[in-house]
Amino acid sequence: MSLDQLLELPFETAVAALFAIVLCRTNGTYWLGRGVAAGYGKTRWARRSRPGKLRRARRLIDRWGPFAIVLTFLTVGLQTTVNFAAGVTRMRLRYYIPATVVGSAAWALIYATVGLAAVELVLQHAAASPWAWGIAAAVLGAVVVRFARAVLRRGKSGDASAVRVDEAREHTAPEERNIA
């Protein structure tokens, strides 16, 4: 289905088509990631890896992954990476499926309203002035990279302490836990 065909559809039909397309795409990426993880599990590198680190990564993905997945639908360029990572870490489907449904619905609504108009505008202006759009894309990319580095630097100390707390809870006897 081309962009012109989507623009000619009634709004509800366009939203439904976009929703179906993005839901299939994200789930396909997730299952591709799971397949890669299954293949990796049969290699000699997997036998040498540390299972404790993988368990911690999976706990973090289960905890924060659904939020990350929903938020990637509001960005450009992160959906594939995050959905693939969710598959590689084998994020539980009870968390993954609702997150992709919510994110896909939001994406379809946004894309069917302002998204298609923005894409059409970008294509028209890019044809007239490709250098201006190239410079704008480079500036935007630099801003995104700078922001991501700042978030990663701040997140390293917070993630480590959250994992330590989770590990402490696992190694504490149930009667010693402070359950309110």
C-alpha positions as CSV (number, residue, x, y, z in Angstrom):
1,M,0.0,0.0,0.0
2,S,1.5,3.3,-1.0
3,L,1.3,6.7,0.7
4,D,-1.1,8.0,-1.9
5,Q,-3.4,5.1,-1.3
6,L,-3.4,5.6,2.5
7,L,-4.2,9.3,2.0
8,E,-7.2,8.4,0.0
9,L,-8.7,6.0,2.5
10,P,-11.3,7.1,5.0
11,F,-9.8,8.0,8.4
12,E,-11.0,4.9,10.3
13,T,-9.8,2.6,7.5
14,A,-6.4,4.3,7.4
15,V,-6.0,4.0,11.2
16,A,-6.9,0.3,11.1
17,A,-4.5,-0.4,8.2
18,L,-1.7,1.4,9.9
19,F,-2.4,-0.4,13.2
20,A,-2.3,-3.8,11.5
21,I,0.9,-2.9,9.6
22,V,2.8,-1.7,12.6
23,L,1.5,-4.5,14.9
24,C,2.8,-7.1,12.4
25,R,6.1,-5.3,11.9
26,T,6.8,-5.0,15.7
27,N,5.9,-8.6,16.5
28,G,7.9,-9.8,13.5
29,T,10.9,-7.9,14.9
30,Y,10.3,-9.3,18.4
31,W,10.2,-12.9,17.1
32,L,13.2,-12.4,15.0
33,G,15.0,-11.3,18.1
34,R,13.8,-14.4,20.0
35,G,15.1,-16.6,17.1
36,V,18.5,-14.9,17.2
37,A,18.6,-15.5,21.0
38,A,17.7,-19.2,20.5
39,G,20.4,-19.6,18.0
40,Y,22.9,-17.8,20.2
41,G,22.0,-20.1,23.1
42,K,23.4,-23.1,21.1
43,T,26.9,-21.5,20.6
44,R,30.1,-21.8,22.6
45,W,29.9,-18.1,23.5
46,A,26.6,-18.7,25.3
47,R,28.1,-21.5,27.4
48,R,30.9,-19.0,28.5
49,S,28.5,-16.2,29.4
50,R,27.4,-15.3,32.9
51,P,23.8,-16.4,33.5
52,G,23.5,-13.9,36.5
53,K,23.9,-10.9,34.2
54,L,21.4,-12.3,31.8
55,R,18.8,-12.8,34.6
56,R,19.4,-9.2,35.8
57,A,18.9,-7.9,32.2
58,R,15.7,-9.9,31.8
59,R,14.4,-8.5,35.1
60,L,15.2,-4.9,34.0
61,I,13.5,-5.6,30.6
62,D,10.4,-7.0,32.3
63,R,10.3,-4.0,34.6
64,W,11.0,-1.1,32.3
65,G,10.5,-2.7,28.8
66,P,6.8,-2.2,28.4
67,F,7.3,1.6,29.0
68,A,10.2,1.7,26.6
69,I,8.2,-0.1,24.0
70,V,5.2,2.2,24.2
71,L,7.5,5.3,24.1
72,T,9.4,4.1,21.1
73,F,6.2,4.5,19.0
74,L,6.4,8.2,19.7
75,T,10.0,8.4,18.3
76,V,11.6,7.9,15.0
77,G,14.2,5.1,14.5
78,L,14.0,3.3,17.9
79,Q,11.1,0.9,17.4
80,T,13.0,-1.8,15.6
81,T,15.9,-1.8,18.0
82,V,13.8,-1.9,21.1
83,N,11.5,-4.6,19.8
84,F,14.4,-6.7,18.7
85,A,16.1,-6.2,22.1
86,A,12.8,-7.3,23.8
87,G,12.9,-10.5,21.7
88,V,16.6,-11.2,22.3
89,T,16.1,-10.9,26.1
90,R,12.9,-12.9,25.8
91,M,10.6,-10.3,27.3
92,R,7.5,-12.0,28.7
93,L,4.6,-11.9,26.3
94,R,2.2,-10.9,29.0
95,Y,4.2,-7.6,29.2
96,Y,5.1,-7.3,25.5
97,I,1.8,-7.8,23.8
98,P,-0.2,-5.1,25.7
99,A,2.7,-2.7,25.2
100,T,2.8,-3.2,21.5
101,V,-1.0,-2.9,21.2
102,V,-1.0,0.4,23.1
103,G,2.0,1.7,21.2
104,S,0.7,0.6,17.8
105,A,-2.7,2.2,18.4
106,A,-1.0,5.5,19.4
107,W,1.3,5.3,16.4
108,A,-1.5,4.6,14.0
109,L,-3.6,7.5,15.3
110,I,-0.7,9.9,15.2
111,Y,0.5,8.8,11.8
112,A,-3.0,8.8,10.3
113,T,-3.6,12.4,11.5
114,V,-0.5,14.6,11.4
115,G,2.0,11.9,10.4
116,L,0.9,11.4,6.8
117,A,0.7,15.1,6.3
118,A,4.1,15.6,7.7
119,V,5.6,12.9,5.5
120,E,4.0,14.4,2.5
121,L,5.4,17.8,3.4
122,V,8.9,16.5,4.1
123,L,8.9,14.7,0.7
124,Q,7.8,17.8,-1.1
125,H,10.4,20.0,0.6
126,A,13.2,17.4,0.4
127,A,12.7,17.3,-3.3
128,A,13.1,21.1,-3.5
129,S,16.0,21.4,-1.0
130,P,17.7,18.2,0.0
131,W,20.7,20.0,1.6
132,A,18.5,21.9,4.1
133,W,16.8,18.6,5.1
134,G,20.2,16.9,5.4
135,I,21.5,19.6,7.7
136,A,18.3,19.5,9.8
137,A,18.6,15.7,10.1
138,A,22.2,15.9,11.1
139,V,21.4,18.5,13.8
140,L,18.5,16.5,15.1
141,G,20.7,13.3,15.2
142,A,23.3,15.2,17.2
143,V,20.7,16.3,19.7
144,V,19.3,12.8,20.0
145,V,22.8,11.3,20.5
146,R,23.7,13.9,23.2
147,F,20.4,13.3,25.0
148,A,20.8,9.5,24.9
149,R,24.3,9.7,26.3
150,A,23.2,12.0,29.2
151,V,20.3,9.6,30.0
152,L,22.7,6.5,29.9
153,R,25.2,8.2,32.2
154,R,22.5,9.1,34.7
155,G,20.8,5.7,34.3
156,K,23.9,3.6,35.0
157,S,24.0,4.4,38.7
158,G,20.3,4.1,39.2
159,D,20.0,0.8,37.3
160,A,22.8,-0.7,39.3
161,S,21.2,0.2,42.6
162,A,17.8,-1.1,41.5
163,V,19.4,-4.4,40.5
164,R,21.3,-4.6,43.9
165,V,18.0,-4.1,45.7
166,D,16.3,-6.8,43.6
167,E,19.1,-9.2,44.3
168,A,19.0,-8.5,48.1
169,R,15.3,-9.2,48.1
170,E,15.8,-12.6,46.3
171,H,18.5,-13.7,48.9
172,T,16.5,-12.7,51.9
173,A,14.2,-15.1,53.7
174,P,10.5,-14.3,53.5
175,E,10.1,-13.7,57.2
176,E,13.0,-11.2,57.1
177,R,11.4,-9.1,54.3
178,N,9.7,-6.0,55.3
179,I,6.3,-6.7,53.7
180,A,3.7,-3.9,54.4
